[in-house]
Amino acid sequence: MAREEMKKRIAETIDSVADDMWALSLRIHANPELAFKEYKASEWLSEVLAQNGFKVTKPVAGLDTAFSAAWTSPAGPGPTIALLSEYDALPGIGHACGHNIIGVASMTAGIALSKTLAKVPGTVRVVGTPAEEGGAGKVIMLEQGVFDGVDVAMMTHPGSKNTLGSTSLAACRLIFKFTGKPAHAASVPHEGINALDALLQTYAGINALRQHVPTHVRIHGIITNGGQAPNIVPEFAEAIFSVRSATQDYHEVLLEKVRNCARAGALATGAKVEIEQKRTYAVNRPNKRLARAFRSNMESLGQSVEDVQGGGGSTDFGNVSQAVPGLHPSINICKKPVPGHSHEMAEASCSEEGRKGMLIAAKTLALTSLDLFTDPGLLREVKEEFAAGTK
């Protein structure tokens, strides 16, 4: 079968299952689950993949809600293309990042490829990656070898326009836990050590630090514990900060500056501080050759697409893109621009525009994967660009 005929078959296959796939996306949207607790979404996605001939391994990397589903062509071994699914939600505002669409789009693309590639050597892998929102699921899976043997990794992300993706900020969460000494806040306050004061000094120090860092830096945080009662000197206080930078090297410098703010707050008040550092999200590394192939396929579907853009967010896909050639483009699901992580984006993720965007994402992922399976020159160029950048 000629490549153009296979592309037509992919599009027809996706159209034939569109209603069922959108129904699953809406079900995930209506049942938002937080990082590492995506039991329903993980089960629903892996179940559909198993029904369509994929060999599902679950759990993987020691994560209960992670899975790896593989389909290998009867034609034998060849390239391995990984399509990444996300499905975790955000606290309080549900699927305000559209992960219900991400998860189902990658799964649908994988299924369409499996129905088309019977005579083309290679393996399609749909990888279920939990906890993108702060849990670094992909980083854990990368450390545990889940992406070993993958030639190219791709996924899409909902947004307000079609782009070939974006760079991203390196990011890491710091948890500051201050311990003081309780006392009656009115009669003997001098007998206490105020853990909340230590935290507030830290907050003030970080706010002052913002004047003296590059413009690409973002530091933002919340207080998760500020004491138990106003008439008790707070014995314990806790805050979580997300520390981001556009470059990996400066990110390490920045983290130490922020940690020093916490140490200074503790020193100023006499409290003790415990600093917990979570896994780092690496800067995303777009592959230009892969992006051009993606653009061509998106335009073939009647969609306009903008170039790779600078990004203000962070993603654990960045770590994957540092290990294997990858692409993380954005797909429009909105009639007008809306901010990510907002109630408006949550609404867009279950809208008719969201349905259209999910199907475009599935088709473009599948079509670009088909190009990689059937054009050795393209795959070689993608890998050469990656290798050159690594050096």
N, C-alpha and C positions, 0 to 999 in steps of 0.2 A: 504494500500500500504506500503510495506517495505521501510525502510529508503534509502537503496541503489537504489531502484526503483525511489524514489522521487528525489534523487540526479541526477540520469540519466535524469529524466524529466526536472529538473532545467537547466541542461546543454543544453538539446535539445531546450528548450524554448528560452534561450539566443541566441543560434546559429540561431534560426529561425527569430529573430528580429535584428540580428547583423547589417545588412546593414542600416536599418532605424535608429538605435541608433547611429551608427557612423556618419551618415549624420547629425543628430542633433548635435552631438559633434562638427563637422566641422562648422556648422552654428553658434554655440556659439563662436567658435574660430575666425570666420571671422567677428563677431560683438562684439568685446571686450567692456565691460562696467565696469566702476569703482565702488568702494564701494558705496553701497546704491542706485546705479543707474542702477541696473541690471534688468531693466524692461522687456526686450525681453527674456533674458534667463529664468527668473523666470516664465514668462507667458508660454513659450514653454514647460518647464519641467512640470509645474503643469497641463497644458492642456493634455499632454500625460498621466499623472497619472489619471486624471479624466476619460479619454477615456477608461482606463483599470480598472475601477471600484473603484478607490480610492475616498474617501470623502476628498475634498481639502478645507482647511481653509486658506483664504488669504485676507488681510495681517494678520500677527500675530505679537505680541509683539510691536505693534505700528510701525512696519517696513514695508514699502510698498512692498518691494521685497522679504520678507520672507514668507514662506508658511509651512503648515504642512498637509501632505496627509496620511490618515489612511485607512487601509483595515483590517477588522476583519473577521476571519474565521467563516463560518456558523456553525462550531463545537462549537462556544462559546468563552467566555473569557479565556485568558491564559496569558503567558508572552507577554510583549510588547518590541519589538526590534526596535530600531531607527537606520536608515541608513541615514547618513548625506550627503547632497549635498552642494557643493560650486560651485560658478560660476562667481565670480568677477575677473577682470583682473587687471593688473598693469599699472600705468601711463607710456606711451611712448613705452612699449615693449609688451603690450597685454597679451596674455595667456602664459606668460613665467614661470608660476608655474603649468600649466596644469589643471586649475580648470574646464575647459570644459570637461575634462575626468572624474574628480571627480564627477561632478554633474550628468553626464549621467550614470556612472558606478553604483552609488547608486540607481538611479531611475530604471535602468534595473534589478538590483538584487531584488528590491522590487516587481516589476511586475512579475518576474519569481516565486517568493515565493507565490504571490497571485494566480498564476495558478496551484500551487502544494499543498497548505495547506488546501484544502477544508474540510478535515476530521481531521485536527490537530488544537486544540484550540490555540488561540493567536491573536495578532495584530501586523501587520507590519506597521511601520510609516516611511515615507520618509520625512525628514525635510529639507526644503530649507533654507540655512543659508548664508545670504549675508555678504559682507564686512569683509572677513577674513583678507584681506591685510590692516591691520591698523585700521579697523573700529570696531572690537570686536563684530561682529554681534551675535556670539554664547553667548557671555557674557551677552548681553542685553536680549537675548531670555531666557537664564538661569534665570536671575533676574526676568523675567516676567512669570516664571512657565511653559515654553514650554516643558521642560524635566521632569516635574512632572509625576510620574507613569511609567517612562521608566525603564526597567530592565537592558538593556545593550544598549550601543551606539557604533556604528562602522562607519568607513569610511576608504578609502584608499587615498594614495597620490602618484602621479607620481614621478619617480626618475630615477637614473641610475642603480639601482639594486633592487632585491627583498629582503626586510628585514621585520622583524616582527615589525618594527616601531622604534622609537627612543624616548629617553627622549628629553625634549626641555628646552629652557631657559625662565624663567620668563621675561616678557617684558612690558615696558610702554613707551608711547611717552610723552615727555615734550615739550611744545611750549613756547618759550621765546619771549615776545614782549617788546622791549625797546622803551621808549619815551624820546626824548631829546628836543632841541630847535633849530629851523632853523636860519641860518644867512648866510651872504655872505661869501663864503669859502676863498676869497682872501682879501677883504677889512676889514672885521670885524669878523674873525673866532673866536676871543676871546669872542664874544657876543653869540656864539652858544654852545650847548651841543650835542656832537656827539653820536647819538644812535648806529651807526655802530661801533664806537670804543668800546662801551660797549659790543656789541655782539662779536667783535673780541677778547676782553679780556676774555670773557666767553669761546670762542673756545680754546684760549691758555690755560686757566685754566683746561679745560677738557682734553686737550692733555697731560698736565703735570700729571693730576690725573691718567691717564692710567698706569703710572709707579708704582702706589702704590695701586693697586687693584688686587685681585686674577686673575689667568689666565683664569678662566671661564667667566669673565666679558667681555661684548662687549658694546661699546658706539659709536654711529655713527650718524651723523646729516648733515643737509643741511641748507644753508641760503636761505630763501624764499623772503626776502626783505632786500635790502642793501642801500636804498635811492633812490632818484628820478633823481638827476643830480649831476655831479661832482663839480659844482660851488655853491652848496647849502650844508651847513652842514646838514647831515641826521637827520631829526626829528624823524624818525621811522625806526626800523630794527627788523627783525623777523627771528627766526631759529626754526627748529624742530629736536629734538634728540630722538633716540630710545635707551633706556637704558635696558640692559639685564644682567641677572645673572642666574647661574645654581641652586641657592637655593632661596626659597621664603623669608627666614629671611634676608639674606644678601641683597636681592634686595631692601628692604625698607631702609637699611642703605645707599646703593649705590645711591638711588634716592635723598636722602638728600644731599649727597656729590655733586651731579651734580647741584642740585638747588642752593647750596651755591656758586658754580662757577658763576652762573648767578647773584646772589646777589652781589658778589665781583666785577663783571664787571660793574654793575650799580653804586656801591659805588665809584669805582675808577674814573669814568667819570662824575658823577653827574647826570646820567640818572636815570629814573625810570624803573622798570621792573615788568611786569605782567607775572606770571607763570601759565600756564594752563596744568593740568595733565589729560591725557586720562585714560580709563579703563586699568587695568592690565591684561595681559595674564599670566595665571598660568603655572607652570611647568607641563608638560604632565606626566601622571601616567599610564604606560602600565600595563595590567593585564596578568600575566604569564600564568595562566590556559587558558585564552581566546586565548592567542598567540599560545599555543600548538595546540589548536583545529584549528586555522587558518593555521598553518604550515602543519598539516596533510592534510587539504583540498587542499592546494596549491600543495603539493607534489603529491596528487592524480591526479592533472592535468598535471603532468610531469614537474613541476617547482621546481627549487632549491631555497632555501630561507635562508637568514642569520638571526642571532639572533638580538634581540633588541640592538640598538646601541646608543651611546651618540650623542646628536644632538646640532648643533650650531644655529638652527633657533628657531622660536617661533610660536605658534599656539593658537587660542582661543579654539581649541578642548581641550587644557590642562585644562581649567576651567570645561568643561563637564566631563572630566575624573576624576576630583576631586569630582564630585557630584554623578556620577553613574559609574559602571564598564564600561570600554571602551577600544578600540583598534584603533590604527592609523598607520597601516602598510604602507610600501612603495612598489610600483609596478614598475618594470622596463619598461620604454618606449623608451630606447635609445640603439643604437648599440654599442656606446662607452660612457664612462663617460663624462657628461657635467654639468656645474654648474647650479644650480637653478637660477631663475630670470635673465636669459640670453637670447639672441636672439636664441642661439642653442636650449635651452629648449623650446622656443616658437615653433620652427620648429619641434621638436620631438613631440610636443603635437598635431600635425596634420599629423603625418607621419604614415606609415604602422606599424611601431613598436608601435606607440601610439595606434593604433587600436587594436593590439594584447594585449597590456597591459590593455586597458580598458575592454576587454572581460574577461581576466583572473581576473581582479579586481571584475567585476560583479559576475562572477561565484563563486569566493572564498568567497565573502561577503554573497552570497545567501546560499552557502553550510554550512558555519559556522553558519549562522542564523538558518538553518534547524536543525543543531545539538542542538542548544539551545532550539528550540521549542520541539524537540522530545526526549531529554535526560535530564530529571529533575536533575539527578546527576551532569551533567556538569554545568547546570545553578546554582545549589546550590554551587558547588565548586568555580565558578567564583565570586559569591556574598560573600562567606566566605572569600576569599582572599581579596576582596575589603574592607570588614568590618574590617578585621584584620589590614590592612594597615591604615585605618582611625583611629583606636584606637591608 
